[in-house]
Amino acid sequence: MNRLLFSHAARAGFLAGAIGLICLAGPLAAAAQPAPASRDGSHDFDFNFGVWHTHIKRIANPFSGGDRSTELDGTVTVRKVWGGRAQIEEIKADGPDAHLEGLTLFIYNPQAGQWSQAFSSSDGASSDDPLVGAFKDGRGELFAKDTFDGRTILVRGEWSDITPDAHRFEEFLSDDGGASWHPEFIAQLTRLSH
């Protein structure tokens, strides 16, 4: 009977000691584990490489709710640089009363896991700050601050409806800190070649 009591007592002591070690080791083990690696988004824009037909609609004053807009058709050529960590997009488009030649530079920041998108046009117009953001569930959202009619606004660039042969890019503007968004630029792209 003593042996049986000793066995129960020994088991109870062993369990108490093991639980104590687990309780002590748990936080230490958790602290010693490296943080999970951030998602590698370096290939998120790979769909964009190639030559595309683009149909562009620019809304003249997105905050007024007016329907005055300009529509253009043209070609977008996208090529990779720096082994794919960046890409250059050249845009040439014409409409009945407008011509657009633009250049967009996309750069991936592996530490942040984000892309930046900076645009300049041949007429000297350019964004003050690049759009910056990432892709999630096959859709990209990039944000920036800018000015419109002397006011500070937010800009949201959105890449969506991505397939091997088509995609959509839109820019929305907000003058109320992101509470509401107004479309300003819509481009529907269809692939011409890889």
Secondary structure, DSSP 8 states (H G I E B T S, - for coil): -HHHHHHHHHHHHHHHHHHHHHHHHHHHHHHHS--------TTTTGGG-EEEEEEEEEES-TTTT---EEEEEEEEEEEEEGGGTEEEEEEEEEETTEEEEEEEEEEEETTTTEEEEEEEETTS-B-SS-EEEEEETTEEEEEEEEEETTEEEEEEEEEEEEETTEEEEEEEEESSTTSS-EEEEEEEEEEEE-
